[in-house]
Amino acid sequence: MNKKKMAGLLLGTLAFGAVFPQFNIAAAKERPQTVVMTDGEVDDMDSFLRFLLYTNDVDVKGIIYTSSMWHYSGDGKGTLFESNMDWIKKFHPGKHTDLRWCGTDWIADYIEKYRSVYPKLSQHDKDYPTPDKLQSLVKVGNIEFEGEMAKDTEGSRWIEQLLLSSDKTPIYFETWGGSNTFARALKSIEDKYKGTSQWEKIYKQVSQKAILYNIMNQDETYKNYIAINWPDIKVAFNERQFVSIAYAWPQAAPSSQKKYFGGEWMQNNILKGAIGGSYMTYGDGHKLAGDPEDKFGSLEFAQKNGYKQYDLISEGDSPSYLYLVDNGLRSYEDFSYGGWSGRLSPSQVVSNLWEDNIASYDYNPETGKKDRFYSQTRWIKDFQNDFAARVDWTLKDYKDANHAPVVEIAEGLNQQVKPGQKITLHAKVSDPDGDKVTCRWYVYEEAGTYGAPVKLTAKGAEASLTVPVNIGGGETIHIICEAEDNGRIPLKHYARVILTAEEDDGLW
């Protein structure tokens, strides 16, 4: 491993064996508002099953069927449609009346499975929404053709209502398919208010309220409408980094992480109960009736393509919400911070756009070089173990399951510092199950703007460093404290401390 990279990472251990009183893990967490927009395929369905187990960490405001270049329902009139996306024409050339459409029932079916485990889940966190609430949020958006945004739909009207409500709290829109239903909602708002005395206020409100996370651009509505007419909306564009947990994961995942997507681990930890047992994997015998290209359930197909039975197929849409999970990494604050969804960096061309450009690459110690996928693949073990624990929650009472430790930093998470200043941090760690907890400290170099190795010393719950004398005003250093328990499925919670150098006032 590169010695300069190692300079910023030291390990410390601290064991806690005392039994702590049971408490609800959702006691003081933030729950960002979010809307799911999905076109539906095996990839989306598996992402949705995981999403259901994280609905306690977010405030779900909508679950909307939409179309994409991969999936559309057609208009039922035999109208032929040819894609406008050059990339997809290689896979589906010519005109089609519909394409790989799995219908508008599968979400409701999965929520009913959630209903069967809700009594168990609510033991673990009172913030799990009721099944009835989730069912009430399912809407059909613009599904007829790729990029269709010509008419209002139940889904687009729902989004429009959310954006125009008096609540100014941001809403995180997850684009698992095309962005056309979201675009239709914006177009309806524009049609009603542009040119009126209210337009400036409405435009500002919507632009500040909506945050869009695009998994690829799966239709042209972002490029041709949203980016042009609503340039002040904050947008994340994950073009390829999502491959870390998608169909080509064997090429993206480091060797040390691959077992957590492998069939043996998946079978032992995920594929059980109403939720986990519905999760689709390679060679498991499933077949989606609406999607003729879903051959993944065939064991013969899996083995022919180098996969073992029960290996992960894909969950490429999960990065659109994993950054919202309250795990202490604070990744929802800024796409460039990094976390379970990977790390994105500001576009050098388009304002208010974050993307997986070269600035988002993290150093991969297993290859000794920068890696476009490592900002997400570095967390595979952690988010898979967390998923496994939540599957357990669907089956076990609180006392019989594992829950993540709690870690706080006595000095606070945001500190103004000066060059040459010595900083000492103290972690306060506890575990709701009385497990032993280990603390690990390191500098997340790529997430900070200082951009060079920083020497960190750590022992147990304490870490210290000296702020580099050449740090510039406003530059940041990110320090991560990982607290990991020793449960059967080890779980982590993190604390991210951001040191920001004070601006030079000429007195230093």
ZAPATI-887236 format. One line per 10 residues: for each residue x, z, y of C-alpha. Coordinates in steps of 0.05 Angstrom, whole numbers, plus 32768, in hexadecimal, padded with zeros to 4 digits. Each point is the difference from the previous one (the first is absolute). Layout:
<margus>
X Z Y | ... .
</margus>
This chain:
<margus>
8000 8000 8000 | 8017 7FF2 8047 | 8022 803F 8019 | 7FE6 7FF7 8047 | 7FB9 8000 7FE5 | 800E 803E 7FD7 | 8018 8025 803E | 7FB9 8008 8017 | 7FE5 801D 7FBF | 800B 8045 7FE2 .
7FD6 8025 7FCE | 7FE9 8047 8004 | 7FD7 8028 7FCF | 7FD3 803B 800A | 7FD6 801E 7FC9 | 7FBE 8023 800D | 7FE3 8025 7FC5 | 7FCC 802B 8021 | 7FB7 7FF4 7FF3 | 7FDB 7FEA 803F .
7FB5 8007 800A | 7FD6 7FC2 7FF3 | 7FED 7FDB 803E | 7FE2 7FBD 8012 | 8036 7FCC 800B | 7FD8 7FDD 8036 | 8001 803D 802E | 8024 7FE3 803C | 800B 7FB6 7FF3 | 7FEF 7FC5 802B .
7FCF 7FCE 7FE3 | 8007 7FBC 8020 | 7FC3 7FD3 8002 | 8005 7FC2 7FD5 | 7FD9 7FC3 7FEA | 8010 7FD9 7FC0 | 7FF5 7FB5 7FFF | 8009 7FE2 7FBA | 7FF8 7FBB 7FE0 | 8001 801C 7FB9 .
802E 7FF1 7FC5 | 8025 802B 7FCE | 8032 8010 8037 | 7FCB 8019 8030 | 7FDA 8025 7FCA | 803C 8029 7FEB | 8011 800E 8049 | 7FB8 8017 8009 | 8003 8030 7FC5 | 803E 8021 801E .
7FDE 7FFF 8045 | 7FC5 8028 7FE5 | 8030 8038 7FED | 801A 8001 8048 | 7FBE 8000 8024 | 800C 804A 800F | 803B 7FEC 802B | 7FDB 7FCD 802B | 7FBC 7FFD 8022 | 7FE1 7FC2 7FE0 .
7FD6 7FD9 8032 | 7FF2 7FC1 7FD9 | 800C 7FDB 7FBF | 7FF4 7FB6 800B | 8000 7FC3 7FD3 | 8023 7FC5 8021 | 801D 7FBD 7FEB | 8047 7FE4 8000 | 8027 7FC2 7FED | 7FFF 801B 7FB8 .
7FB7 8015 7FFA | 7FBE 7FE9 801E | 7FB8 7FFF 7FE7 | 7FE8 7FBE 801C | 7FBF 7FF7 8025 | 7FD4 7FF3 7FC3 | 7FF0 7FBA 8019 | 8038 7FDB 7FDD | 8029 7FF7 803F | 8047 7FEB 7FF1 .
8039 8023 8024 | 804A 7FEF 8004 | 8033 8035 8015 | 8023 7FFC 8043 | 803A 8029 7FE5 | 803A 7FD4 7FEB | 801C 8035 7FD1 | 7FC1 8007 7FD7 | 7FF7 7FB5 7FF7 | 8038 8003 7FCC .
7FD5 802D 7FD5 | 7FB9 7FE7 800F | 8004 7FB9 801A | 7FC1 7FD9 8012 | 7FBA 8016 8012 | 7FD8 8039 7FE0 | 7FBA 801B 8005 | 801A 8046 7FF2 | 8041 801F 7FE9 | 800F 803A 7FD0 .
7FC8 802A 801C | 7FF3 8042 7FDC | 7FBE 8010 8023 | 7FE8 8039 802B | 7FF2 8035 7FCB | 8044 8017 7FEA | 800B 8031 803A | 7FBE 8023 7FF3 | 8011 8004 7FB5 | 8042 8022 800F .
7FE0 8031 8031 | 7FD1 8013 7FC7 | 803D 8011 7FD6 | 8018 8029 803B | 7FBD 8023 7FFF | 800C 8017 7FB8 | 8042 8023 8015 | 7FEB 8017 8045 | 7FF0 8048 7FE9 | 8048 8007 7FE7 .
8020 7FDE 803C | 7FDA 802B 8032 | 801F 803E 7FDF | 8044 7FE5 8016 | 7FEC 7FEC 8046 | 7FBF 800B 8025 | 800D 7FC2 802A | 7FF1 7FCF 7FC8 | 7FC3 7FDA 8019 | 7FC0 8001 7FD8 .
7FF2 7FC3 7FD4 | 7FC0 7FF4 8028 | 8028 7FFD 8041 | 8030 7FCD 7FE2 | 7FC8 7FD6 7FE5 | 7FDF 7FFF 8045 | 8040 7FE3 801D | 8003 7FC2 7FD3 | 7FEE 7FC1 8026 | 8002 7FB5 7FF3 .
8028 7FDB 8035 | 8013 7FB7 8008 | 800B 7FEA 7FB8 | 7FE8 7FB9 7FFB | 8041 7FDB 800E | 8048 800C 8013 | 8004 8012 8049 | 7FB5 7FF9 800D | 7FF0 8026 8040 | 7FC8 7FD6 801D .
7FC7 8031 7FF5 | 7FF2 804A 8003 | 7FFA 8025 7FBE | 7FEF 8046 7FEB | 804B 800F 7FFC | 8012 7FE2 8043 | 7FC7 8024 8023 | 8017 8041 7FE1 | 8047 7FF6 801B | 7FE4 7FEC 8044 .
7FD7 8040 8002 | 803D 802A 7FEF | 802B 7FDF 8035 | 7FCB 8008 8037 | 7FEF 8049 7FF0 | 8011 8034 8034 | 8032 8020 7FD1 | 8046 7FEC 8019 | 8024 8015 7FC0 | 802A 7FC7 7FE2 .
7FE5 7FDC 7FC3 | 8031 7FE4 7FCE | 7FE6 7FBE 7FE2 | 801D 7FEF 7FBC | 8001 7FB5 7FF4 | 8004 7FF7 7FB4 | 7FE6 7FB9 8006 | 7FF4 7FD5 803D | 7FF5 801C 8045 | 7FC3 7FD5 800D .
7FCB 8036 7FFF | 8028 8029 8031 | 800A 7FC1 802B | 7FB5 7FF3 7FFF | 7FF3 8046 801A | 8031 7FF4 8039 | 7FE1 7FBC 800F | 7FBB 801F 8004 | 8019 8034 8031 | 8022 7FCA 8029 .
7FC1 7FD5 8001 | 7FD6 803A 8019 | 802D 801D 8034 | 8034 7FCE 8019 | 7FEF 7FEB 8046 | 7FD8 803F 800E | 8014 803D 802A | 800A 8027 7FBF | 8032 7FD0 7FE0 | 8040 8020 801B .
7FEB 8045 7FE8 | 7FE7 7FE6 7FBC | 803F 7FD6 7FF4 | 802D 803C 800F | 7FD7 802E 7FD4 | 8000 7FD2 7FC4 | 804A 7FEE 8009 | 8014 804A 8001 | 7FD1 8014 7FC8 | 800D 7FCA 7FCA .
8040 8000 7FD7 | 8004 7FC7 7FCE | 802B 8000 7FC2 | 8006 7FBA 7FE1 | 8018 7FF7 7FB9 | 801A 7FB9 800A | 7FD6 7FD2 802B | 7FCB 7FEC 7FCE | 7FDA 7FD3 802F | 800C 7FE3 8045 .
7FD5 802F 8029 | 8038 802D 8017 | 802C 7FC6 8017 | 7FC8 7FD5 801D | 7FD3 8035 801F | 8016 8049 8000 | 8047 7FF5 8018 | 7FE9 7FD1 8037 | 7FC2 8024 801A | 8012 8049 7FF0 .
804C 8004 8009 | 7FFE 804A 8012 | 7FE8 8016 7FBB | 8037 8021 7FD8 | 800D 7FD8 7FC0 | 802B 800D 7FC3 | 8013 7FC1 7FDA | 801A 800F 7FBA | 8014 7FBA 7FEA | 802A 8010 7FC2 .
8014 8049 7FFE | 7FBF 8010 7FDB | 801E 7FDB 7FC4 | 8020 8044 7FF1 | 7FBF 8015 7FE0 | 7FE2 7FBA 7FF3 | 8005 7FCB 7FCA | 804B 7FF4 8007 | 8013 804A 8000 | 8034 7FF8 7FC7 .
802A 7FD6 8030 | 7FF7 8031 803A | 8004 8045 7FE1 | 8044 8022 7FF6 | 8013 800F 7FB8 | 7FF7 804A 800B | 7FB7 7FF7 8015 | 7FE6 7FCC 7FCF | 7FEB 8031 7FCB | 7FCA 801B 802E .
7FDD 7FBC 7FFC | 800F 7FF9 7FB6 | 7FCC 8002 7FC9 | 8016 8040 7FDF | 7FFF 8027 8041 | 7FBF 7FE1 8016 | 7FDE 800F 7FBE | 8017 8048 8001 | 7FF0 800F 8048 | 7FCD 7FD1 801E .
7FD4 7FDE 7FCC | 7FCF 8038 7FF2 | 7FBD 801A 8018 | 7FCB 7FDA 8027 | 802F 7FE9 8038 | 8042 7FF9 7FDD | 7FDF 7FE4 7FC2 | 7FE2 7FC7 802A | 8044 7FED 801C | 8015 7FBB 7FE6 .
8045 7FF2 7FE3 | 8024 7FCB 7FD9 | 7FE7 7FF4 7FB9 | 7FC8 8034 8003 | 7FC9 7FCF 7FEA | 7FDA 7FFC 8042 | 7FE3 7FBF 801B | 7FE0 7FF6 8044 | 7FC5 7FD2 7FF7 | 8003 7FE2 8046 .
804A 7FF1 8000 | 8018 7FCA 7FCF | 8048 800E 8015 | 7FFD 8048 7FE8 | 8027 7FFA 7FBF | 8025 8041 8009 | 7FD7 8026 7FCD | 801A 7FD2 7FC8 | 8039 8021 7FDA | 8019 7FBB 7FEC .
8002 7FEA 8049 | 8023 8041 8015 | 8036 7FFB 7FCB | 800B 7FB6 800D | 800E 8011 8049 | 802F 803A 7FF0 | 7FD0 803B 8009 | 7FF1 8038 7FD0 | 7FBA 8019 7FF1 | 7FE5 802C 8038 .
8035 7FEC 8033 | 7FE8 7FFF 8048 | 7FE1 7FBD 8014 | 7FFA 8007 804C | 7FE8 802E 8037 | 8018 7FD5 803A | 7FCB 8019 8030 | 8011 804A 7FFB | 8035 7FFE 8037 | 7FC7 7FF5 8031 .
7FEA 8048 7FF6 | 803A 8027 7FE0 | 8020 8009 8045 | 7FC1 8027 8015 | 8008 8035 7FC9 | 8010 8045 801C | 8042 800B 7FDB | 802A 8016 803B | 8026 7FBF 800A | 7FD8 7FF2 803F .
8000 7FB5 7FF1 | 7FBC 7FF6 8020 | 8020 8012 8044 | 802C 7FC2 8001 | 8008 7FC7 7FCE | 804B 8003 800A | 8005 8048 7FE6 | 7FF8 7FEB 7FB8 | 7FDE 8023 7FC5 | 7FD7 7FF1 7FC3 .
7FEA 7FBD 801E | 8046 7FEB 8010 | 801A 7FF4 8046 | 7FF0 7FCA 8033 | 8024 7FEF 8041 | 7FE9 7FE3 8042 | 7FFD 7FB5 8004 | 8034 7FE1 802E | 7FCF 7FC9 8013 | 7FB9 801D 8002 .
7FEE 8040 8024 | 7FD7 8035 7FDC | 8014 7FE2 7FBD | 8029 8026 7FCB | 801B 7FD9 7FC4 | 802F 8003 7FC5 | 8038 7FDC 8025 | 8049 800C 7FF3 | 7FFF 803F 802C | 7FD1 8020 7FCC .
8033 7FFA 7FC7 | 801B 8042 7FE5 | 8043 800B 7FDE | 7FF8 8000 7FB5 | 8035 802E 7FE0 | 7FF5 7FDF 7FBC | 8017 7FBC 8019 | 802C 8016 803A | 7FDD 7FD3 8032 | 7FC3 7FFA 802D .
7FC0 7FF2 7FDA | 7FBF 7FE3 801B | 7FD8 8029 7FCF | 8026 8042 7FFD | 7FDB 8020 803A | 7FC5 8004 7FD0 | 8020 7FFF 7FBB | 8029 803E 8012 | 7FBE 8027 7FFB | 7FE4 7FE4 7FBF .
800C 803F 7FD6 | 7FE1 802C 8036 | 7FC0 7FD9 800C | 7FF6 7FF3 7FB6 | 8008 8049 7FEE | 7FCE 8011 8037 | 7FCF 7FCC 7FE4 | 8009 801F 7FBA | 7FF1 8045 801B | 7FC1 7FE8 8021 .
7FE9 7FDF 7FBF | 800A 8045 7FE2 | 7FD3 801C 8036 | 7FC7 7FD5 7FE6 | 8007 8024 7FBC | 8018 8047 800E | 7FEA 803D 8027 | 802B 8015 803B | 8025 8036 7FDA | 8015 7FD0 7FC9 .
801B 7FC8 802C | 803C 7FF7 802D | 7FFE 7FFC 804C | 8036 7FED 8031 | 8029 8036 8022 | 7FFA 8010 8049 | 803B 7FF9 802F | 8005 8010 804A | 803C 8000 802F | 8007 8040 8028 .
801F 7FDD 803C | 7FCB 7FC9 8003 | 7FFE 7FB7 7FEE | 8014 7FE2 8044 | 803D 8017 8026 | 8023 7FE9 803E | 804B 8004 7FF6 | 8041 7FF4 8026 | 8040 7FDE 7FE8 | 802E 8032 7FDD .
7FC8 8033 7FF6 | 7FFD 8025 7FBE | 7FBB 7FFF 7FE0 | 7FEB 802F 7FC8 | 7FBE 7FF8 7FDB | 7FDC 8030 7FD3 | 7FCB 7FEB 7FCE | 7FC7 802F 7FEE | 7FE9 7FEC 7FBA | 7FC8 8018 7FD3 .
7FDB 7FE5 7FC5 | 7FB5 8008 7FF2 | 800C 8006 7FB5 | 803B 8030 8004 | 8031 7FCB 7FE7 | 804A 8001 8010 | 8011 7FD1 8039 | 8040 7FDB 8010 | 8013 7FEA 8046 | 8027 7FC0 800C .
8016 7FEC 8046 | 801A 7FBD 8019 | 8004 7FD3 803D | 7FD3 7FC3 7FFB | 8031 7FD5 8026 | 7FD7 7FBF 8003 | 7FC3 8024 801C | 8026 801B 803C | 801A 7FD7 803A | 8045 801F 8004 .
8015 7FD0 7FC9 | 803E 8021 7FE3 | 800E 8035 7FCB | 7FF7 8048 8014 | 8020 8039 7FD9 | 7FCC 8032 7FE8 | 8011 8041 7FDC | 7FCA 8023 7FD8 | 7FF8 803C 7FD3 | 7FBC 8013 7FE5 .
7FCD 8006 8038 | 8033 7FF6 8038 | 8020 7FC2 801C | 802C 7FF3 803C | 8023 7FC8 8024 | 8025 7FF2 8040 | 7FE0 7FCB 802C | 8031 7FC6 8007 | 8023 8000 8043 | 7FF4 7FB5 8009 .
7FB5 8002 7FF6 | 7FDB 7FDC 8037 | 7FC6 801B 8029 | 7FBF 7FF7 7FDB | 8021 7FF0 7FBD | 7FE5 8024 7FC3 | 8018 801F 7FBF | 7FCE 800B 7FC8 | 800C 803A 7FD0 | 7FD6 8006 7FC1 .
7FF5 8040 7FD9 | 7FE3 7FF3 7FBB | 7FE0 803B 7FDD | 7FF6 7FF2 7FB5 | 7FDF 802E 7FCE | 8010 8006 7FB6 | 7FBA 7FF2 7FE6 | 7FF4 7FD5 7FC2 | 7FF7 7FC7 8031 | 8031 8013 8038 .
7FE1 7FF8 8044 | 801F 7FFA 8045 | 7FEC 800E 8047 | 802D 7FEF 803A | 8010 8015 8047 | 801D 7FCD 802F | 8026 801B 803C | 800E 7FCF 8038 | 8039 8010 802F | 7FFD 7FDA 8041 .
803B 7FFE 8030 | 7FF0 8014 8046 | 8008 7FCA 8034 | 8041 8004 8026 | 7FF2 801F 8044 | 8048 7FF8 8016 | 8010 804A 7FF6 | 801E 7FFB 7FBA .
</margus>
